[in-house]
């Protein structure tokens, strides 16, 4: 069964390294921990849902989110 999901849509092409350089510091403002994985993805756990407008969000019951590059066109 799938859990919560998040998408990060960019309006122009960016390299994944550039995205990481810009997005990871932002994620760290409301996520903990934020970890790079061996396959190049970034795993993160939301600790403060208010940053996303989720006032009633309980991070204790939610698993990991991940950031990876999509190869779909």
C-alpha positions in Angstrom: 0.0 0.0 0.0 1.4 3.4 -1.0 1.8 6.1 1.6 2.1 9.9 1.2 4.0 11.2 -1.7 5.5 14.5 -2.8 6.5 15.8 -6.2 8.9 18.5 -7.0 8.1 20.0 -10.4 10.6 22.3 -12.0 9.8 24.5 -14.9 13.2 24.3 -16.6 15.8 21.5 -16.9 18.3 21.2 -14.1 21.0 18.7 -13.4 20.4 16.4 -10.4 23.5 17.8 -8.6 22.1 21.3 -9.0 18.8 20.3 -7.6 20.4 18.6 -4.6 22.5 21.7 -3.9 19.4 23.9 -3.9 16.8 21.5 -2.4 18.7 19.7 0.3 19.3 22.8 2.4 15.6 23.7 2.1 14.6 20.2 3.1 16.8 20.4 6.2 14.7 23.4 7.5 11.8 21.0 8.2 13.1 17.5 7.7 15.4 15.4 9.8 17.4 13.4 8.9 18.1 14.1 5.2 20.4 11.4 3.9 22.1 10.7 0.6 21.8 7.1 -0.5 24.3 4.9 -2.5 22.1 5.0 -5.6 22.1 8.8 -5.7 18.7 9.4 -4.2 18.0 11.5 -1.1 15.9 10.1 1.8 14.2 12.4 4.2 11.7 12.4 7.1 9.4 15.3 7.7 9.6 16.6 11.3 7.6 19.8 10.9 4.5 19.5 8.6 3.6 23.1 9.3 6.3 24.2 6.9 4.2 22.5 4.2 0.8 23.8 5.4 0.0 20.5 7.1 -1.0 21.7 10.6 -2.5 18.4 11.7 0.4 16.3 10.2 1.8 13.7 12.6 5.3 12.7 11.3 5.5 9.8 13.8 3.1 7.7 11.6 4.8 8.4 8.3 7.8 6.7 6.7 10.5 8.0 4.6 10.1 10.2 1.6 12.7 10.2 -1.2 14.0 12.5 -3.9 15.2 11.0 -7.1 15.4 12.1 -10.7 12.7 10.9 -13.0 13.7 9.4 -16.3 10.2 9.7 -17.7 9.7 12.2 -20.5 
